[in-house]
């Protein structure tokens, strides 16, 4: 694969592949941390090394894995789904990828610094992260690395958004776009709207490391937190919307039904994106520097668009003829597991509860039920569903199902005990605890679950390598897909839809389902792809 290609499909696969490799690397860091916490008074890691691991693990999963993978899916799929021959500003997209890679390498290179990698958490509150309290060169490398990676994400998000606005095929109105493409619109609006705030916060942190006196003022410290969390909450939905929509696409196809409540879901995505930029202060209830009533109200308001999205997912499968292939299993598991993350999010968005569980393992459990039990299952649903489109080969079904069941068991065994640990008072970001605290058996369960997760990831890697080594041809449309990417060859040609294989008529957000229905009934004339107005 060319590393300088401007073909959106190659760039998308580079982003997705790089993020999956980095997922494995930062996942190993989590396994080391769980080994340290498996037993009380453990000395496997010391405090400084542990702090480096949890910082790079958290930073890596957000800046280097879940966000880039979501944007990479958009780079690959959005032009195909809207009938475009390519992505807008492909060189800018490619530059975004290389900025992301340089940022990831810079962040990880901190481990080679004299005093190790950055130890102050993915949010790096000053003055704890200034030069006096955190003198490591690894901290400087972390700031530069995050700045580069996030700048790359902004460029990628902008080009995907511009593609939707300017390069849709004739007949592909906005309200005929698939749910996944709409999710990328909402995602990219949040990227270009909120990610620059993180760049500003990083500049503040860098200035404070040059002159620690800057953060002697509490105004600067609280200001940093407000600016950081203005990015920090929308990014949760950047790491959620594309995976939610991928689950929706999978549920529709493997239920043999059209996606339910399409217009309501589009409205919910846009409403969710807007509200995401109004709730950042609920991360700061315990500081006394946030308007608790306002931020609690806006946090609870998120239940309305979230409820519509869940209603749409469940409505899609009700009454359908479900086919339980591997992508469908991951999509179905996404629904209850992410629901746990969402409902506990409402809890920590309520001040009276947040005061008790703030900075405890309850928050760790909530975050991981959102980003792993939820989004990661959507990620794997997407991988198993679109792998045949990208490679022309099927992943092994038996290994896929083994991967799924190990991941379900490992996920819940790892993260469910953390709710109890947090409620019982175990603080987050501690590298050890006393036996008298009573946290031992819950931590041991959680660490055993982490081992099961590691085994699940090994099975996934074996599946990918074996499927690429000994290919089983998938055909152009192995699942009976409903959207335009399945109307071209697998893998697609350079310009996506060549003259010898033109676009089918675009009559709705599920044009291939419409075409199949017309073939079955033989009724009515389907408008040509060029008919209809652009919205």
URSUL-V320774 format. One record per residue. N is the residue number from 0. RES is the residue in three letters. PHI is phi in whole degrees, 0 to 359 (NA if undefined). OMEGA is omega in whole degrees, -180 to 180 (* if undefined). NEAR is the number of other ideal C-beta (glycine too) atoms within 10 Angstrom. Layout:
N:RES:PHI:OMEGA:NEAR
N:RES:PHI:OMEGA:NEAR
//
This chain:
0:UNK:NA:180:10
1:UNK:288:179:9
2:UNK:269:179:11
3:UNK:237:-179:9
4:UNK:293:174:15
5:UNK:257:173:15
6:UNK:289:-174:20
7:UNK:301:-179:29
8:UNK:291:178:23
9:UNK:291:178:21
10:UNK:297:179:28
11:UNK:300:179:26
12:UNK:292:175:19
13:UNK:298:-179:22
14:UNK:295:-178:27
15:UNK:296:-180:23
16:UNK:297:179:15
17:UNK:297:-178:19
18:UNK:293:178:24
19:UNK:291:175:19
20:UNK:298:179:13
21:UNK:293:175:22
22:UNK:301:179:20
23:UNK:296:-178:14
24:UNK:294:-178:15
25:UNK:285:173:21
26:UNK:293:176:19
27:UNK:298:178:14
28:UNK:299:178:20
29:UNK:295:179:21
30:UNK:295:177:16
31:UNK:295:179:17
32:UNK:295:179:20
33:UNK:293:175:20
34:UNK:295:179:15
35:UNK:294:-174:20
36:UNK:268:-176:25
37:UNK:298:-177:18
38:UNK:229:178:16
39:UNK:292:176:16
40:UNK:57:-180:9
41:UNK:285:-179:15
42:UNK:238:180:9
43:UNK:301:177:15
44:UNK:234:173:18
45:UNK:269:-173:11
46:UNK:299:-176:12
47:UNK:293:179:13
48:UNK:295:179:17
49:UNK:301:179:20
50:UNK:297:176:20
51:UNK:297:-177:24
52:UNK:294:-177:24
53:UNK:289:177:21
54:UNK:293:-178:27
55:UNK:288:176:26
56:UNK:297:-180:20
57:UNK:297:179:19
58:UNK:299:-177:26
59:UNK:297:-178:24
60:UNK:295:-178:26
61:UNK:273:-175:24
62:UNK:277:-171:27
63:UNK:246:-174:28
64:UNK:237:-169:26
65:UNK:293:179:25
66:UNK:292:179:25
67:UNK:299:180:29
68:UNK:299:179:26
69:UNK:301:180:31
70:UNK:290:178:32
71:UNK:296:174:25
72:UNK:302:179:28
73:UNK:296:179:32
74:UNK:301:-178:30
75:UNK:287:-165:25
76:UNK:267:-172:29
77:UNK:300:177:30
78:UNK:302:178:31
79:UNK:294:-176:25
80:UNK:288:-180:26
81:UNK:258:176:23
82:UNK:75:-179:26
83:UNK:270:177:22
84:UNK:283:-179:15
85:UNK:187:180:17
86:UNK:265:175:26
87:UNK:291:177:20
88:UNK:50:-175:18
89:UNK:297:179:19
90:UNK:291:175:11
91:UNK:295:177:15
92:UNK:299:179:27
93:UNK:296:177:24
94:UNK:297:176:16
95:UNK:300:178:27
96:UNK:298:-176:24
97:UNK:289:173:16
98:UNK:297:177:20
99:UNK:298:180:29
100:UNK:296:179:20
101:UNK:299:178:16
102:UNK:296:180:24
103:UNK:296:179:27
104:UNK:296:180:14
105:UNK:296:178:19
106:UNK:300:-177:28
107:UNK:290:-180:21
108:UNK:293:177:16
109:UNK:301:179:25
110:UNK:296:180:16
111:UNK:273:179:11
112:UNK:290:-175:17
113:UNK:304:-177:8
114:UNK:256:176:15
115:UNK:87:-177:20
116:UNK:283:-178:25
117:UNK:298:-175:29
118:UNK:251:-165:26
119:UNK:251:176:21
120:UNK:87:-175:16
121:UNK:290:178:19
122:UNK:262:169:18
123:UNK:51:179:23
124:UNK:297:168:16
125:UNK:280:1:24
126:UNK:276:180:18
127:UNK:300:-177:14
128:UNK:261:179:23
129:UNK:276:-174:23
130:UNK:296:-177:15
131:UNK:290:-176:12
132:UNK:274:-178:14
133:UNK:220:-171:21
134:UNK:280:-173:13
135:UNK:298:172:20
136:UNK:297:177:16
137:UNK:302:177:25
138:UNK:292:177:27
139:UNK:296:178:18
140:UNK:296:179:21
141:UNK:298:-180:33
142:UNK:299:180:20
143:UNK:297:-178:18
144:UNK:297:179:25
145:UNK:296:179:26
146:UNK:301:-179:20
147:UNK:295:-177:21
148:UNK:297:-179:26
149:UNK:288:175:25
150:UNK:299:176:21
151:UNK:300:179:25
152:UNK:296:179:28
153:UNK:298:-180:20
154:UNK:298:180:23
155:UNK:296:180:31
156:UNK:300:-180:27
157:UNK:295:-178:18
158:UNK:291:177:26
159:UNK:294:179:31
160:UNK:298:-179:21
161:UNK:294:177:17
162:UNK:299:179:26
163:UNK:297:-175:23
164:UNK:287:-168:12
165:UNK:240:-170:10
166:UNK:237:178:17
167:UNK:294:179:23
168:UNK:293:173:20
169:UNK:305:-178:15
170:UNK:93:180:20
171:UNK:272:176:26
172:UNK:287:180:15
173:UNK:301:-178:15
174:UNK:274:169:12
175:UNK:248:178:21
176:UNK:287:176:26
177:UNK:297:-179:29
178:UNK:300:-180:27
179:UNK:298:180:27
180:UNK:295:176:26
181:UNK:295:178:24
182:UNK:298:179:31
183:UNK:288:174:31
184:UNK:299:180:21
185:UNK:297:-180:24
186:UNK:298:-176:27
187:UNK:289:173:29
188:UNK:298:178:20
189:UNK:290:179:23
190:UNK:298:-177:28
191:UNK:285:-179:15
192:UNK:272:-173:17
193:UNK:245:-176:23
194:UNK:296:176:20
195:UNK:301:178:16
196:UNK:297:178:20
197:UNK:294:177:24
198:UNK:299:178:16
199:UNK:296:179:14
200:UNK:296:179:25
201:UNK:294:176:22
202:UNK:297:176:13
203:UNK:302:-179:19
204:UNK:295:179:24
205:UNK:295:178:14
206:UNK:298:179:15
207:UNK:295:177:22
208:UNK:284:175:20
209:UNK:283:-179:9
210:UNK:228:-177:11
211:UNK:303:180:15
212:UNK:296:-180:11
213:UNK:303:-176:18
214:UNK:267:172:25
215:UNK:291:179:14
216:UNK:274:179:10
217:UNK:295:178:9
218:UNK:298:179:10
219:UNK:294:-178:17
220:UNK:297:179:19
221:UNK:292:177:16
222:UNK:300:177:16
223:UNK:301:-178:24
224:UNK:297:179:22
225:UNK:298:-179:17
226:UNK:294:-179:20
227:UNK:298:-176:24
228:UNK:285:171:23
229:UNK:298:170:23
230:UNK:277:-166:25
231:UNK:292:176:19
232:UNK:272:176:23
233:UNK:304:-179:27
234:UNK:297:176:22
235:UNK:300:-179:20
236:UNK:279:169:23
237:UNK:300:179:27
238:UNK:271:-178:25
239:UNK:233:-173:26
240:UNK:305:-178:27
241:UNK:299:-180:29
242:UNK:286:174:29
243:UNK:301:-179:26
244:UNK:292:176:29
245:UNK:299:176:29
246:UNK:299:179:32
247:UNK:300:178:28
248:UNK:297:-179:29
249:UNK:295:-180:28
250:UNK:300:-179:27
251:UNK:296:-177:28
252:UNK:294:-175:28
253:UNK:274:169:26
254:UNK:256:-178:20
255:UNK:67:-177:15
256:UNK:228:173:20
257:UNK:289:179:16
258:UNK:301:-173:25
259:UNK:275:175:21
260:UNK:57:-177:19
261:UNK:301:-177:22
262:UNK:295:177:10
263:UNK:297:179:15
264:UNK:292:177:25
265:UNK:300:179:21
266:UNK:297:-180:14
267:UNK:296:179:21
268:UNK:298:-179:25
269:UNK:292:177:15
270:UNK:294:177:17
271:UNK:302:-179:24
272:UNK:298:180:23
273:UNK:293:-179:14
274:UNK:294:-178:19
275:UNK:300:-179:26
276:UNK:266:180:18
277:UNK:241:-171:17
278:UNK:243:-170:24
279:UNK:301:-175:24
280:UNK:291:-180:22
281:UNK:289:172:23
282:UNK:282:-172:22
283:UNK:239:-180:20
284:UNK:306:-174:22
285:UNK:286:179:12
286:UNK:279:-174:14
287:UNK:76:-176:8
288:UNK:246:179:15
289:UNK:230:177:21
290:UNK:281:-170:12
291:UNK:303:-177:17
292:UNK:298:-179:9
293:UNK:297:-176:13
294:UNK:290:174:21
295:UNK:293:179:21
296:UNK:298:-179:14
297:UNK:295:177:19
298:UNK:295:-179:23
299:UNK:290:177:14
300:UNK:299:178:16
301:UNK:299:179:21
302:UNK:299:-176:15
303:UNK:292:177:12
304:UNK:295:178:21
305:UNK:298:179:22
306:UNK:297:178:12
307:UNK:297:-179:18
308:UNK:296:177:25
309:UNK:294:177:17
310:UNK:301:-180:15
311:UNK:293:180:23
312:UNK:297:-178:23
313:UNK:291:178:13
314:UNK:298:180:17
315:UNK:294:-176:27
316:UNK:269:-180:20
317:UNK:295:179:10
318:UNK:82:180:11
319:UNK:275:174:17
320:UNK:263:-171:9
321:UNK:286:175:14
322:UNK:246:-170:13
323:UNK:266:170:10
324:UNK:278:-174:20
325:UNK:304:179:27
326:UNK:302:-179:28
327:UNK:292:178:23
328:UNK:298:179:23
329:UNK:296:-180:28
330:UNK:293:180:31
331:UNK:294:180:21
332:UNK:293:178:23
333:UNK:304:-170:27
334:UNK:297:-179:17
335:UNK:287:-177:10
336:UNK:289:178:23
337:UNK:291:178:27
338:UNK:300:176:15
339:UNK:299:178:19
340:UNK:297:-179:22
341:UNK:292:-179:20
342:UNK:292:176:13
343:UNK:290:173:21
344:UNK:294:175:22
345:UNK:297:180:16
346:UNK:297:-179:15
347:UNK:285:172:22
348:UNK:275:177:22
349:UNK:254:-170:16
350:UNK:308:-174:17
351:UNK:296:176:10
352:UNK:279:-177:16
353:UNK:299:179:22
354:UNK:301:-178:11
355:UNK:280:-172:13
356:UNK:258:-179:19
357:UNK:303:180:19
358:UNK:57:176:13
359:UNK:245:179:20
360:UNK:291:172:28
361:UNK:299:179:26
362:UNK:292:177:20
363:UNK:299:179:22
364:UNK:297:179:27
365:UNK:303:-178:24
366:UNK:299:-178:21
367:UNK:284:173:20
368:UNK:289:174:26
369:UNK:284:-169:22
370:UNK:268:178:21
371:UNK:246:179:24
372:UNK:300:178:25
373:UNK:262:-171:27
374:UNK:300:-180:29
375:UNK:295:175:25
376:UNK:291:173:25
377:UNK:296:177:28
378:UNK:301:-178:28
379:UNK:288:172:25
380:UNK:301:179:28
381:UNK:295:-179:26
382:UNK:298:-178:23
383:UNK:292:-178:25
384:UNK:284:-174:25
385:UNK:262:176:25
386:UNK:305:178:23
387:UNK:298:179:24
388:UNK:293:-176:24
389:UNK:282:-172:19
390:UNK:243:-174:17
391:UNK:80:-177:18
392:UNK:233:178:19
393:UNK:267:168:19
394:UNK:288:-178:23
395:UNK:292:-176:19
396:UNK:290:-179:13
397:UNK:293:176:9
398:UNK:292:178:17
399:UNK:297:180:23
400:UNK:289:174:15
401:UNK:297:176:18
402:UNK:303:-178:26
403:UNK:299:-175:24
404:UNK:293:175:14
405:UNK:295:-179:19
406:UNK:291:177:25
407:UNK:299:-179:18
408:UNK:297:-177:15
409:UNK:295:-179:21
410:UNK:299:-176:24
411:UNK:285:176:17
412:UNK:290:-179:18
413:UNK:283:-166:24
414:UNK:260:179:25
415:UNK:297:177:18
416:UNK:299:-178:22
417:UNK:292:175:26
418:UNK:299:179:22
419:UNK:293:178:16
420:UNK:301:-180:25
421:UNK:294:-180:24
422:UNK:293:178:15
423:UNK:280:173:14
424:UNK:112:179:14
425:UNK:284:180:21
426:UNK:289:171:13
427:UNK:283:177:18
428:UNK:62:171:14
429:UNK:252:-174:13
430:UNK:266:176:19
431:UNK:201:-179:16
432:UNK:204:-179:19
433:UNK:274:178:10
434:UNK:299:-177:10
435:UNK:293:-179:8
436:UNK:292:180:13
437:UNK:81:-179:14
438:UNK:268:-167:22
439:UNK:299:-173:17
440:UNK:290:177:9
441:UNK:292:176:18
442:UNK:294:178:23
443:UNK:295:175:16
444:UNK:302:-178:18
445:UNK:298:-180:24
446:UNK:290:174:21
447:UNK:297:177:15
448:UNK:299:178:21
449:UNK:298:176:24
450:UNK:296:177:16
451:UNK:294:176:18
452:UNK:299:179:23
453:UNK:299:178:17
454:UNK:297:178:16
455:UNK:300:-180:21
456:UNK:292:175:19
457:UNK:298:178:13
458:UNK:299:179:19
459:UNK:297:180:24
460:UNK:298:177:14
461:UNK:300:180:14
462:UNK:300:-179:22
463:UNK:297:-178:18
464:UNK:296:180:10
465:UNK:294:-179:13
466:UNK:291:177:20
467:UNK:280:-179:12
468:UNK:285:-179:8
469:UNK:239:-170:9
470:UNK:285:169:12
471:UNK:248:-174:13
472:UNK:305:-176:11
473:UNK:267:-169:19
474:UNK:78:-176:11
475:UNK:287:-176:17
476:UNK:215:-175:18
477:UNK:288:-174:19
478:UNK:259:-170:20
479:UNK:76:-175:13
480:UNK:294:-174:23
481:UNK:250:-173:25
482:UNK:245:-164:24
483:UNK:295:-179:28
484:UNK:299:-180:27
485:UNK:273:179:22
486:UNK:270:178:21
487:UNK:247:-174:22
488:UNK:288:177:15
489:UNK:238:-7:20
490:UNK:289:-177:16
491:UNK:292:176:23
492:UNK:288:-172:14
493:UNK:301:-177:12
494:UNK:262:173:12
495:UNK:74:-176:23
496:UNK:232:-177:23
497:UNK:290:-177:13
498:UNK:303:-179:6
499:UNK:286:178:6
500:UNK:223:-173:14
501:UNK:289:178:12
502:UNK:297:172:19
503:UNK:287:177:19
504:UNK:301:180:19
505:UNK:255:-174:27
506:UNK:246:-180:19
507:UNK:194:177:15
508:UNK:282:176:26
509:UNK:229:-172:24
510:UNK:296:-179:25
511:UNK:288:174:19
512:UNK:293:177:21
513:UNK:298:-179:18
514:UNK:296:179:17
515:UNK:294:179:13
516:UNK:295:179:15
517:UNK:294:179:15
518:UNK:295:-179:9
519:UNK:290:-175:8
520:UNK:271:-178:8
521:UNK:68:-174:6
522:UNK:256:171:7
523:UNK:78:176:8
524:UNK:259:178:7
525:UNK:273:179:16
526:UNK:301:177:12
527:UNK:290:-176:14
528:UNK:299:-177:20
529:UNK:277:-179:11
530:UNK:275:-179:12
531:UNK:99:-177:16
532:UNK:266:173:7
533:UNK:280:177:10
534:UNK:263:*:10
//
